[in-house]
């Protein structure tokens, strides 16, 4: 959980007249408010069931007792896969929701971080978006460039669930947040 996250994202799409004249990229920058000393004492976990050690990393699933409005969310499971993984979406009343995904990044810790950062970055265009388009004359012809940017501030950011797909060695994250007002 994070008390606050601010960020910005940009998606670029270049298209030309030829069949191979195509370029797409997406990047983001997140600034996480990390004053953990404010809430570290309020984290609660069961050392027997909420601790996972894998590939030299230790993960602790903890609940933050200092939050009164943790959403009551019950995952529907189909063929041992959470419904939000299959639908790439979830409905949690009163919260913005996002699903992040990451394939193996060399360690479970890096994979986990990439998964929840992807979920956070996907929320930014929903908070505030701007789009711009331009035509560029190049020697090979014209290229149309479309740039979409998103930005915003989130609060009460919570990872409700994660799901690890052992078949493809990838991690999914269900994240909820509130837009800072």
Secondary structure as UniProt FT lines:
FT   STRAND          2..16
FT   TURN            19..20
FT   STRAND          22..32
FT   HELIX           36..38
FT   HELIX           40..42
FT   STRAND          43..44
FT   TURN            47..49
FT   STRAND          51..54
FT   TURN            55..56
FT   STRAND          57..60
FT   STRAND          63..64
FT   TURN            65..66
FT   STRAND          77..78
FT   TURN            79..80
FT   STRAND          81..82
FT   HELIX           83..87
FT   TURN            93..94
FT   STRAND          96..103
FT   HELIX           108..127
FT   STRAND          129..138
FT   TURN            139..140
FT   STRAND          141..165
FT   TURN            166..169
FT   STRAND          170..179
//
